[in-house]
Amino acid sequence: MSTPVSIPVNPPQPNTEYYGIAALGLFQNYSRESYLAAFGVQAPPYDPSRLIKMWFDSAADTSNPANVSLYKTVGLDQSGNWSLQQMVIPASEAATVNLPGTVTYPPYVIAPTQATRGGATINPAYLSMPGDAAALMAKLGGSHLVDEGTSPVFPVIYPAGEPRRVLDFTVGGNLYNVGTLLAAENANGIGYPGQWDTSGIVTWVPDPAAPTGMDDSRAPRPMPVRSLLANEKFNVGLMGVGIVRTDLQTAQNQDAGMFTKDDRATLQRIYQIVSQLGIGV
């Protein structure tokens, strides 16, 4: 597990005549899967109040809620031409992704046991660690934590190396087994949000399924890009908008024997000289 880090990096210029605007991007795009693989933590849940955003800038200054971050993006200007435009967003938004998809939670796995009662192996779901039991009892306002396995009637035989116990406590006059309460709390995965209802029978109430953004039809927050270099210009073709390297384009035209801008300038100069000499052309 690592702290998610993503800082702006000017990408190198591709050594090809034409490339997409993605080659200008300052950050890496993430999906939920690639974010988890890269950092070992889940991306924050999708927030429907925000646009989908697949990049983040961990260098954004979020020390003040009023701070903003400034970037260049590619878009259409008022004349319908592709150009670099300014994008100003809250620094808090710049610093985080907003990825569509469902947050996944680690499954709650109950290890088997060799503990027995009356000669039969007990259900391991009834077992819990004493520390977990004490913490849950305090959370629920319970009392009288006991190990029912110590009962003289049908005691539980715990083998060596089994630290868990069949622990119960009382809430509102009712006795509850800690293991089954923990299993209910983690039924949707460890850490799935929800709350305990202790108004009657103690019940774990999971939160409703959160929105996933899979049906969000809005355009995502655009990727910040570097400035164009002197030998780059926008070009619109069959595959959409991209970047042309003018130096390589000229070189390739020359290699193909095509009429280039330099050829045109030379011819124009010859025409001017001839015109000044009074020679008919």
Secondary structure by P-SEA (a helix, b strand, c coil): cccbbbbbbbccccccccccccccccbbbbcaaaaaaaccccccccccccccccccccccccccccbbbbbbbbbbccccbbbbbbbbccaaaaaccccbbbbbbccbbbbbbcccccccccccccbbbaaaaaaaaaaacccccccccccccccccccccccccbbbbbcccccccaaaaaaaaaccccccbbbbbccccbbbbbcccccccccccccccbbbbccccccbbbbbccccbbbbcaaaaaaaaaaaccccaaaaaaaaaaaaaaaaacccc
